[in-house]
Amino acid sequence: MANWRALDALSGNAAAGAAVKANAYGLGAGRVVEALASAGCRDFFVAHWSEVPALLPHASPAMIAVLHGPLTREEAAFARQTGVRPVINSLHQAAIWTQTGGGICHLMVDTGMSRLGLSMDDLADPLLRSLDIDICLSHLASADEDSALNLIQRDRFAQVRSTVAAKRYSLANSAGIALGADYHADITRPGIALYGGIVRPELEGRIAQVIRPEAALIQVRKLRPGDTVGYNALFTASRPMRVGTLSIGYADGYLRSWAGKGAFTHDGTIAPVIGRVSMDLTIVDLEALPQCREGDWLTAAYSLPESSRLTGLSQYELLTLLGERFSRQNGG
Ligand SMILES: *Cc1c(COP(=O)(O)O)cnc(C)c1O
């Protein structure tokens, strides 16, 4: 996968891992892990224990880290039985892991996000000394901005490194990679940029769009001036029009935010979305596409940075929204 190679190169001396949680941001975790493992990726991060089985056919268990960590003895037992590595986020999780037998784990430390991870005050706790830590990690809150918090977290992480003994250290997500060598440590954890997200200007031109949602044109019709389109008649034809109904809607993750803003293309020619997006259907103006017929497929204009600007949805939401009715296929 070209984006992973680019991010691995941008990570300098650090090796790029991959965040493949949420079904690899909706792209399909099994396929993504298979492709990245063959490209040389050796560290995969998911959030939930339930996400592990989809990865196991494609990556050795020791390469898989579960970010939410073990909350029950059953989860600790599952980790031990599969060989998957838990990320310990609290003294409570550290106690569960050691009491159920210990073993190699990862450790998350909170350096300024107040989300998951041990607080820096917890680091002196004797319980931590009994942990066998592979990766000690922390997560940046504002890496997509030029924020003073980045420097604060970088300095706190340096303190963590001098306090916590671990084999490897990891701080940067996609945006953190673009912040430069001070943030790279040993392992980076890109997610969104693997899938085409451009979360800092430094990534422009280096990260390629990955997804291209397509929808079938299932009906074509003619409108007379005054005819209205879709729920609540939000669009009225002011001239004779040829419009098409596409088999895609908000249940597929093509949200109502696209009304009046979205477009589909066929061989590069644009068909703007008109009227309200329905659950399963979206209507487009086919004026520029007189040759389009029922059964043709159109491609959504879905550049992640541009789509985010247009809809107000984040690039992360634009990916993870996409529903199960798409058949996910490898493109070129
Ligand atoms: C999701 C996640 C990542 C990946 O972040 P991106 O911004 O998508 O690159 C990295 N680390 C942790 C802990 C995460 O939860």
The ligand as an SDF file (V2000), in Angstrom:
LIG
                    3D

 15 15  0  0  0  0  0  0  0  0999 V2000
   -6.8650    5.9750   16.2050 C   0  0  0  0  0  0  0  0  0  0  0  0
   -5.5500    6.0340   16.8330 C   0  0  0  0  0  0  0  0  0  0  0  0
   -4.4040    6.2790   16.0660 C   0  0  0  0  0  0  0  0  0  0  0  0
   -4.4490    6.6830   14.6090 C   0  0  0  0  0  0  0  0  0  0  0  0
   -4.7570    8.0460   14.5250 O   0  0  0  0  0  0  0  0  0  0  0  0
   -4.9030    8.8020   13.1130 P   0  0  0  0  0  0  0  0  0  0  0  0
   -5.1880   10.1990   13.5020 O   0  0  0  0  0  0  0  0  0  0  0  0
   -6.0380    8.1550   12.4170 O   0  0  0  0  0  0  0  0  0  0  0  0
   -3.6310    8.6350   12.3910 O   0  0  0  0  0  0  0  0  0  0  0  0
   -3.1820    6.1870   16.6960 C   0  0  0  0  0  0  0  0  0  0  0  0
   -3.0960    5.9080   18.0130 N   0  0  0  0  0  0  0  0  0  0  0  0
   -4.1780    5.6940   18.7940 C   0  0  0  0  0  0  0  0  0  0  0  0
   -4.0040    5.3970   20.2250 C   0  0  0  0  0  0  0  0  0  0  0  0
   -5.4340    5.7490   18.2360 C   0  0  0  0  0  0  0  0  0  0  0  0
   -6.5010    5.5570   18.9990 O   0  0  0  0  0  0  0  0  0  0  0  0
  1  2  1  0
  2  3  1  0
  2 14  2  0
  3  4  1  0
  3 10  2  0
  4  5  1  0
  5  6  1  0
  6  7  2  0
  6  8  1  0
  6  9  1  0
 10 11  1  0
 11 12  2  0
 12 13  1  0
 12 14  1  0
 14 15  1  0
M  END
$$$$
